[in-house]
Amino acid sequence: MILPIVAYGDPVLRKKTVEVEKDYPNLDGLIENMFETMYNAYGVGLAAPQIGLPIRLFVIDASPFADDEELSEDERRQLQDFKKVFINAKILEENGKEWAFNEGCLSIPNIREDVLRQDTVKIEYFDENFNKKVEEFTGRAARVIQHEYDHIEGVLFTDKLSGLKKRLLKGKLSNISKGKVKADYKMRFPEAKKGR
C-alpha cells in the first residue's frame, strides 16, 4: 500500500523516535508498504517519520546509484543489490574525508542542495528478521544511510546548510508545509489541513 509522505513542517519529522519492539504490530507489512511508497516516489531511502511514525526504522534501496558511471567498479558492485532494512539503528562511527553531494528528500520536494558528510559510517542495527548487525559502509551507501539516520534523529538535510542557504530557502520550505508544491506522489501537508 502506498502511504502519503509527510511534508516539511510536520512535527513528526522533528521528533526523537522510539525503538521498535520485536512484536511491533504488522512490522513486515509496514516495511513492505515503506518500500512500495519509496519506489512510487522514486526515492532511494525512506524513514518511518516520513510516513508519520516516530519509530527507529528506515529502508534503503540504493541500487539506482549503481548505474552512475562516475563510480568505481567496487562502489558500483556494493550498490548493485543494496536493499536493506534498518531497525533501531545506531551510528557507532563516522569518519573519512568530508565530501559534498547534491541531496534531496521526499519530504522536501523540488529542493536539492549540496550537503557535506563523511564518507564512511559504521552502524549497528537489526535487519527485518531482528538479526543484529554491525557493518561499515562507504561512499554513496554511507551517505544514504546518514541521510535516513538523520530522519530518525529528527534532523533534516536542510539543517546542515549554511545560514545564508537556509534563509534563501525559507519561502520555499514554508510553501511546502502549506501544500503549495507539486510532487508526483501522495503527500500530507501539515499546514494545508488548517485552512479546510
C-alpha positions in Angstrom: 0.0 0.0 0.0 1.3 3.4 -1.0 1.3 5.8 2.0 1.3 9.6 1.9 4.7 11.1 2.6 4.7 13.7 5.4 5.9 17.1 4.2 8.4 19.5 5.7 6.9 21.4 8.7 5.1 18.4 10.2 6.2 18.0 13.9 6.8 14.2 13.4 9.8 15.0 11.3 11.4 16.7 14.4 10.5 14.0 17.0 13.1 11.9 18.7 12.0 8.4 17.6 11.4 5.4 19.8 12.8 1.9 19.4 10.9 -0.7 17.5 9.9 -3.8 19.6 10.1 -7.3 18.2 6.4 -7.7 18.5 5.6 -4.4 16.7 2.2 -5.0 15.0 2.4 -6.0 11.4 6.1 -4.9 11.0 6.5 -7.0 7.8 3.5 -5.2 6.3 4.8 -1.8 7.3 8.2 -2.5 5.8 6.6 -3.7 2.6 4.4 -0.5 2.5 7.5 1.7 3.1 9.4 0.1 0.1 6.3 0.4 -2.1 5.9 4.1 -1.0 9.6 4.8 -1.6 9.6 3.2 -5.1 6.4 5.1 -6.1 8.1 8.4 -5.3 11.4 7.3 -7.0 13.3 7.6 -3.7 16.3 5.6 -2.6 15.5 5.8 1.1 12.5 6.3 3.4 12.4 6.7 7.2 9.3 5.9 9.3 8.9 9.6 10.4 8.3 10.4 6.7 5.1 8.4 6.8 4.1 9.8 10.2 5.5 7.2 12.6 8.1 8.3 15.2 9.9 4.9 15.3 13.5 4.0 14.6 13.0 2.3 11.2 14.2 3.1 7.7 14.5 1.3 4.4 17.0 1.9 1.6 17.4 0.7 -1.9 20.5 2.4 -3.3 20.7 0.2 -6.4 19.7 3.0 -8.8 23.1 4.7 -8.0 24.9 1.6 -9.4 24.3 2.9 -12.9 26.4 6.0 -12.2 29.5 5.9 -14.4 31.5 8.2 -12.2 31.7 5.4 -9.5 34.5 3.0 -9.1 33.8 -0.6 -10.0 33.9 -1.6 -6.3 31.3 1.1 -5.3 29.1 0.1 -8.3 29.2 -3.5 -7.1 28.4 -2.5 -3.5 25.4 -0.5 -4.6 24.0 -3.1 -7.1 22.0 -5.1 -4.7 21.9 -2.6 -1.9 18.4 -3.1 -0.5 18.3 -3.1 3.3 16.0 -2.5 6.3 17.5 -0.8 9.4 15.7 -1.2 12.7 16.8 0.6 15.9 20.0 1.7 14.1 22.8 3.4 16.0 25.7 5.0 14.2 28.9 4.0 16.0 31.4 6.0 13.9 31.5 8.4 11.1 34.9 9.1 9.6 36.9 9.7 6.5 37.0 12.7 4.2 34.0 15.0 4.1 32.6 15.4 0.6 29.7 17.3 -0.9 26.9 15.6 -2.7 23.6 17.0 -4.0 20.9 15.7 -1.8 17.1 15.8 -1.9 14.4 14.5 0.3 10.9 13.1 -0.4 9.5 15.2 2.5 11.0 18.3 0.9 10.1 18.0 -2.8 11.9 20.1 -5.5 14.7 21.2 -3.3 18.2 19.8 -3.8 21.4 21.2 -2.1 25.0 20.1 -1.7 25.5 18.6 1.8 28.8 17.7 3.4 29.1 14.3 5.0 32.0 12.0 6.0 32.5 9.1 3.6 32.5 6.2 6.0 29.9 5.1 8.5 29.9 2.2 11.0 26.4 1.3 12.1 24.7 -1.2 14.4 21.2 -2.2 13.5 18.7 -5.0 13.3 17.5 -6.3 9.9 13.9 -7.2 9.1 14.3 -10.6 10.9 15.7 -8.8 14.0 19.2 -10.2 13.4 21.7 -7.8 14.9 24.4 -6.4 12.5 27.4 -4.2 12.8 28.6 -3.0 9.4 30.7 -0.4 7.7 29.7 1.4 4.6 31.4 3.9 2.4 30.6 6.4 -0.4 27.0 6.7 -1.6 25.8 3.9 0.6 27.1 5.7 3.7 25.6 8.9 2.5 22.1 7.4 2.1 22.4 5.7 5.5 23.4 9.0 7.1 20.5 10.9 5.5 17.9 8.3 6.6 19.5 8.0 10.1 19.2 11.8 10.5 15.4 11.4 10.0 15.1 9.0 13.0 17.1 11.6 15.0 14.7 14.4 14.0 17.2 16.1 11.6 16.6 17.1 8.0 19.3 17.7 5.3 18.3 21.4 5.2 19.6 21.7 8.8 23.1 21.0 7.5 23.1 24.0 5.2 24.7 27.4 5.8 22.7 30.2 7.5 22.5 32.0 4.1 21.2 28.9 2.2 18.6 28.4 4.9 17.4 32.0 4.6 17.2 31.7 0.8 15.1 28.5 1.1 12.8 29.8 3.9 10.0 30.8 1.5 10.1 27.6 -0.5 10.1 25.5 2.7 7.1 27.5 4.0 5.3 26.8 0.8 6.0 23.1 1.0 4.4 22.9 4.5 1.3 24.7 3.2 1.0 22.3 0.3 2.0 24.9 -2.3 4.3 22.5 -4.2 3.9 19.9 -6.9 5.0 16.4 -6.1 4.5 13.3 -8.3 3.4 11.2 -5.2 0.9 11.4 -2.4 1.8 13.8 0.4 0.4 15.0 3.7 0.9 18.7 4.3 0.9 19.9 8.0 -0.4 23.4 7.3 -2.7 22.7 4.4 -5.3 21.0 6.5 -5.6 24.0 8.9 -7.4 26.0 6.2 -10.0 23.3 5.5 
